[in-house]
Amino acid sequence: MSLSEDSERLEGDLKGKKVCESRTAMTELVLPNDANTHGNVLGGKVMHLMDLAAAIAAFRHCRNPVVTVSVDSVRFLHPVKVGAVMMFEAVITRAFGTSMEIQVEVRSEDLITGEQMRTCSAYLTFVAIDEQGKPTSVPPILPETQEEKQRFEGALLRREHRLRLSSGEE
Ligand SMILES: CC(C)(COP(=O)(O)OP(=O)(O)OC[C@H]1O[C@@H](n2cnc3c(N)ncnc32)[C@H](O)[C@@H]1OP(=O)(O)O)[C@@H](O)C(=O)NCCC(=O)NCCS
């Protein structure tokens, strides 16, 4: 089966939805309770919020409960201090049969200077589940902008890579 035949099969017969319909933005102030002993936000706190933002985007896309099935690598590019603000933006890149790949971008802002920095980004995959906890079909996406089309194209290769990794082939 070719890649395009495979993706047509995976995307099924459900009516497509636009990326903007599920785009999710969250803003969070870093409080002392979220920090390590150096006064920087804990990586686990950032990952928790990434998971939440991505889950909301996935839920909005399929209008069905979802679970996280995998998170690709996350690299923290700089420390974020207590008192800074973190912004999370989650967008769906592509939907397959029952799974959806979501990209989350995180930026931080120094509230005094207004300086913003890119903190990290990651791809997370969610699966829609039915009442029995079994995977259920999700609608495909209709990429509109050039950026959305690029993310859509890249998603197929990323999916193949992560499925190979998780099956122990790589
Ligand atoms: C996610 C879950 C419902 C999948 O159930 P399953 O019976 O293993 O389902 P399948 O093997 O048919 O896979 C379902 C989808 O997940 C995808 N998937 C499986 N492993 C994956 C991985 N490592 N990365 C990305 N997608 C993956 C499959 O490709 C399939 O998607 P598709 O229909 O779009 O092709 C089940 O494993 C589960 O409930 N896991 C726990 C989820 C959870 O609780 N997460 C919170 C943290 S514990």
The ligand as a Gaussian input file, in Angstrom:
#p B3LYP/6-31G(d) Opt

LIG

0 1
 C       -4.341000       4.523000      23.759000
 C       -5.065000       3.182000      23.827000
 C       -6.588000       3.417000      23.942000
 C       -4.785000       2.446000      22.512000
 O       -5.426000       1.227000      22.561000
 P       -4.935000       0.011000      21.632000
 O       -5.928000      -1.079000      21.736000
 O       -3.515000      -0.286000      21.929000
 O       -5.117000       0.634000      20.199000
 P       -4.357000       0.450000      18.839000
 O       -3.136000      -0.392000      18.887000
 O       -5.442000       0.063000      17.885000
 O       -3.895000       1.944000      18.526000
 C       -4.832000       3.000000      18.535000
 C       -4.177000       4.184000      17.873000
 O       -3.023000       4.553000      18.622000
 C       -1.927000       4.696000      17.732000
 N       -0.704000       4.408000      18.470000
 C       -0.362000       3.253000      19.066000
 N        0.869000       3.396000      19.636000
 C        1.262000       4.640000      19.379000
 C        2.429000       5.390000      19.688000
 N        3.434000       4.869000      20.403000
 N        2.520000       6.664000      19.246000
 C        1.515000       7.211000      18.529000
 N        0.385000       6.566000      18.208000
 C        0.260000       5.290000      18.630000
 C       -2.209000       3.690000      16.634000
 O       -1.476000       4.009000      15.466000
 C       -3.699000       3.893000      16.456000
 O       -3.943000       5.085000      15.727000
 P       -4.703000       5.071000      14.286000
 O       -6.050000       4.441000      14.501000
 O       -4.838000       6.525000      13.985000
 O       -3.830000       4.325000      13.348000
 C       -4.593000       2.304000      25.022000
 O       -3.256000       1.885000      24.790000
 C       -4.661000       3.062000      26.332000
 O       -5.751000       3.206000      26.920000
 N       -3.508000       3.545000      26.824000
 C       -3.454000       4.355000      28.025000
 C       -3.754000       5.814000      27.712000
 C       -3.664000       6.672000      28.936000
 O       -4.277000       6.389000      29.944000
 N       -2.877000       7.750000      28.867000
 C       -2.667000       8.626000      29.975000
 C       -1.360000       8.359000      30.669000
 S       -1.287000       6.797000      31.455000

